[in-house]
Amino acid sequence: MSYNETEAIMGEGLRDIASDGNTNLLFELILDGINVRDNDQIVELGNNVAPVGQLDVSQIAEIAGGPLGQPIRAIGTDIAIDRDGNVYVMNGGKNLIHKWRPTIANGSGGWDFGEYVGWMGSCSANKTIDGTPTGVPYNACDVATGTSRGYACADAKCVRAADTAGSGPGQFNAPKSIEIDPKDILYIADTGNSRVQRFGQDGTFAGEARSTGTGINQGDNPGFVLGNMGEPEWLAVNSTSFFVMEPQAANGDYFVNVFKTLPFRDVTDSSVTVRYISDFNYQGGDAFTYSVDDGIDRSEPALVNVAVSRAFRPPENLRSQCFATQALSTEIPCVLDEDTSIYIRLSAMDPDGFISDVVNGLDTHTFEVIEDVQNGTQVVADPALVQDNATVLLYTPA
């Protein structure tokens, strides 16, 4: 290392480092944060130059267990950066992956540090937008699968699962390492699940390689067969393959399993199938080129255009709640005395998007009463209470 690590190692707990080729910045993962250093300022051994800043970790909840017993934000143990400068940090103890946007120069000699996007992993429920128990919930957690919608979850939006370990797509069990290939595909050694998962930049699940056994000379399926990688811990990737090393020296050797990553399926002498999956919330045109090689010569590139349209699925999780006052502070049973009124809030979720700052992330819902009340009146209580996915009516019996 070309700079003084003493402060990071002794005082802040250095975990891992990664560099951003676009900005020549060094990102230093420590126990409770991510330091950002300018490589141009690190000129010699022993040069203890202060970081130029830190990435914002304030949205990650604190936990008990600091060096002196105090609450602390345990960020993770492994860090990786893609070609665009997005930063990914794996927290193997909490079974999730954090993401930050790129850090860029601000034109005034300083830096605009990348904002926190959220985390990917197991969740059990959506928290409410206003923070009250009766508020309108976020749609960042897919409650049906118990998985975040990409990196949409944050500790203010989602309830972490009581048991954070999971085996579904986008869930993890004691992951040990992350790597990014030249096409910005994220690979995760999902150690406890005996598999390697991979994802697009936005958290789109892009498949898995699962071990065909429990490891060479280990467990119930110890045979030397193709793909028996046991519980993977060490990864390396390039543009066409990823490599998984068998880390157990007790097996008598270190085995390396090699997996091809080309997107081809159903290969024949004259055809091949390619599966295309669009990014979350993307709509519009997309394209890729390909060529064919017969072993003697290669064809000219051919273009494939893909048109992506919104799925336009109907709103779901329709919900009605009753309140005694317009403040909507306490939910009550939908029961009232005659000559009184009650506030009724209607809400729904949009399965085509999630609440975030991405373009076209969430549709605006319009609520329509199909059959009106027969023995009273209901009107919009206050236009100020109407939100993207909720409206409030005031019901008064006749």
N, C-alpha and C positions, 0 to 999 in steps of 0.2 A: 504494500500500500504506500502511496506517495505522500501521505499526510499523517499527522499525529492522531492516532486512534485512541489515545489514553483516556480522553474525556468521554468518548462514546462508550468505550469498553467498561471503564471503572465507574462512571457516574450515570450513564444513561442507558446502558445495556444494548450494545450494538447487536443487531440480529442479522441484517443482510444489506447489501448495497446493489444499486442498479443505475445505469447511466442512460441519458436521453441523447441520442445522436443528433437530434434537431437543434438542441439548445446548448449542448456541451455541459449540461447540468448533471450533478451526481446526487442521487436520492439515497439517503441513509436511513434505513429502518431501525429505529431504536425501540426500547421497551414500550414507551408510551407516546410515540410520535414519529414523524418523518421529517428529518432535516433535509434541506436543499442546499447544496454547495455548488459554487462555480468552479469548474475544473481549471479554468484559466488562473484562478488564484491559488491553486494547489501546485506549487512549483518545486518543492523540495521536501525531503524527509524531515519531519519535525516542524513543519510549517503549520502551526495550529490556528488557521484562519477561521473565524466565526462563520457559521452558515449564513447564507443570504436570506434565509427565511425558513418557514415550515409550512407543510400542507395542513389545512384545517382538519382537525380530528374531533372537533367539539360535538359533532352529531353522533359520535360513537359513545354509548353509555359507559360510565365508569363501573368498575367491579371492585370487590375487596381483594386484597392480596398484594399491595405495594410493598416495597422493600422494608418500610417501617410500619406496616400494617394499615397504611392509609389507602383510600380508594384510588384506583388507577385505571387508565385506559390501556388495556393490553391490546395493541394494534394487530400484531401478527408476527410471523417468523420467516416469511419468504416474500420477496418483492420482484415484480417484473414490469417492463415498460414496452408498449407496442410502438410501431413506426410513427403513429400520430402523437405520441407523447402521453397517452393515457396510462395511468399508474394503477397496478393491481397488487393487492396485498392479501396473502392467504393467512387466515387465522385457523390453524389446525385444531386448537383446543376448543374453539367455538363452532367449528365446522362451517365456515363461511368465507366468502371472498369479497373484499372491499374494492371500490373503484373510485379514482379521482380523474377529473378532466386534465388535459395538458396544461402545463405551465408555459407561459409565453412572455417574451419581452414586451414591456409596455411603451417603448419608444422614448422613455425619459431616463434611460440608464438603469431601470429597475425591472421588477418582474411582477406579472399578474399570476399568482399561484392558482393552480387548478382547483376548481370547486369539487367538493365531495359529491359523488353521484348517489351512492348507496351500497347496499350489500346484496349478495346472492347466497341463498341457503334455505334452510328449513324455517318455516314460520307457522303460526297456529291461528292468527286472527289479524284483522286490520284495526288499527287504532282510529280515532275519530279526528276529523280535520281541525275542529276547534278545541280538542283536548278534553272535552267533557264526556262522561259515560253515555250520554244520549245524543251525541253529535252525529253528523253524517260521516260514515267510515271512508277511509281511503280504499283504493282498489289495487294496492301494491302487492298484497299477498293473495295468491290463488289458494283460497281456503280448501277447495275440493282436493287439491293435490298436496297441500301443506308446503308449498314452494313459492318463493318470491317470483315476481314477474320480472325476469332478468335481474338488473341491479336496482329495481324500483323501491325495494325496501330500505328503510332506515329505522333506527331505534325509535324515532318519533312517529313513524307510520305503521310499523308492523310489530306484532308480539312475537318474540323469538319462541320457538317450540321449547317445551320443557326439556325434552331430550333432543338436542340439536342435531344428533346423528340421524341420517336417513339414507335410503338406498335408491330413491327415485332419481330421474334426471334433474340436475341442478341441486341435488342434496349430497352431503358428504359425510364421511365417517373417518375421522383422524387423517385428513390429507397431509402429505409430507412435502410436496414440492409443486411449483408451477413453472411452466415454460411457455414462450410464445414463438410461433414459427414465423418465417418471413412474410406470410400472408395474414398476419395478425390473428391467427387462431390460437386460443388459449388452451393449453393442455394442463390437466391437474391429475397428479398421482393420488387417486382416491384410495388410500392405502387400506383402510379398514373394510372397504367393499371389494377389494381384489380387482380393481379396474382402473383404467385411465379414461377420464371424461374430457371432452373438448367442447369449446364454445366460441361463438362469434363475439365481436367487440361489444355488442349490446346484451350479451348473455343468452343468445339463441343457442339451444342445445344442438350440437353438431355430431353426436354419436359417441360411442364408447368402445373401448377394447377391454373385454372382461377376461380374466384368467381362466384357462381351461382346467386348472387344478389348484392345489393348495401350495404349490411351490415345489421345485425339484428337491427330492429327498425329504419332504416335509408333509405333515398332516395326513389327511385321509386319502388324498389323490396325489401321490408323490412322484408319479412317473415322468420320465423325460419325453414329453410330447410337445408338439408345436403349440405355443401360446400359454404354456404353464408358467406364468410369471409370479405366482403366489401373490403376496401383498406388495405392490410396487412402491418404491420410495424414491428412486433416482431416475430422472428423465433427461433426455436431450432430444432436440428436434431440428430438422432442416426443412427444405422446401418439398421434399418428396417422402420423408419417413420420420417416424419418431422411434426412440430407442429407450428401452426399459432395462435397467440393470438389476439383476438378482443380488441383493445386498448381504445375504447371509453367508459369511465365510465358512460356517460350519458345514456347508454342503460340499466342501472340497473344491469349489471353484466359484467364480463370479460369472453368471450367465447373462448374456445380453440378448433380449428379445427385440427383434426389428419388425416394425409394422409400417406398411405402405399407406400413405395418406391421400393418394390420388382419388378424385371423386367418381371413379368409374364403377358401374355395376353391370351385371349381365353381359359380360364381354364375350363376343363371338368373333369369327373371322371377318365379318362385314358390318358389325354394328356394336354399339355400346350405349348404355343408359346412364345419364347424368341426372342426379337429383338436385333441384334448385330449391332453396328456402330463403325467402326474403327476410330482411331485418325486421325487428319489432317496429310496428307503427309506420312502416314505410309504404308509400304508394307512389306509383309513377313508373317510368321506364327503367329497365336494366338491360345489360348485355354482356356477353363474353364471346371470345373468339377461340377457335380450335383449329388444329391441322391434323393430318393423317400421314403416318410414315409406314411404308410397306417394306422397310428394311433396305431399300435401294435408294429411294428418293422421298422427299417430304412435299406434301401438297402446299399450295398457298393457303393462308388463313381464311377461314370462313366465319361469318358473323352470325350469332344467335341473339335475337332480341326477345326480351321478356317484358310483358306488361303486367304490372302488379296493381290490383284494385283492392279497395277496402272490403273486408268480409261482410260488413254490414249485418252483424248478428244483432238480434233484438236485445234491449236492456234486460238484465236479470237481477235476482235478489231484491224484488220489489218489497218494500217495507212500509208499514204505517205505524206511527207512534202518536200518543196523545199526551197533552200537557195542559196544566191548569192556567198558565199565564203565557203571554207573548215572549217572555224571556227564555222559555223552553229550558228551564233549569232543572226540572224534575219530571221524569216520565211517570204517568199515572195510568191506571186502567181506563179504557175508553167507555166510561160510565159517568153520567152526569144527572143532576136533578133538573126538573122542569124549570123553565124561566132562567136558565144559566147557559153559558157557552163553554166550548172546549176547543182547544187548538189541536189540529191534526197535521202532522208533518208526513209527507209522502217522499220516499227516496228510492233510488235504484242505482245499480252499477252498470258500467259500460264494459262488456267483455272484449271490445275491440281496442281498448287502450287503457292506460293507467295514468293517474295524476302525476305529472312530472312537467318539466319544462321543454320537452321535445315537441317538435311541430306535429300537429294533428294527433296529440297524445290522447285526448279525451273529447268525445262528442258532447255537445250541449243537449240536455234532455228537455223535452217539452211535455208537460203533464196535461192530460185531457180527461175530464170527467165524462164517462160514457153514459151512465144512467144517473140522473140527478136524484137528490134526496126527495122523499115524498112528504115528509112531515116536519119540515124545517128548511133552513137555508144554509148554504155553505159558500163562502167567498174567500178570495185570496186575502189573508190576514194583513200582510204588509209586503209590498214589492221588494223591500230591502231584505226580506228573509228568503227570497228566491235565489237559489244557487244553481250551479251547473247540473247537479244531480239531485236536487231536492226542492220542494215547495211547501208552504205552510198554508193551510186552510183554516178558517174560523167557522165552526158549525154551531148553529143556534136552533134549538127545536121550536116548532110552531107553538 
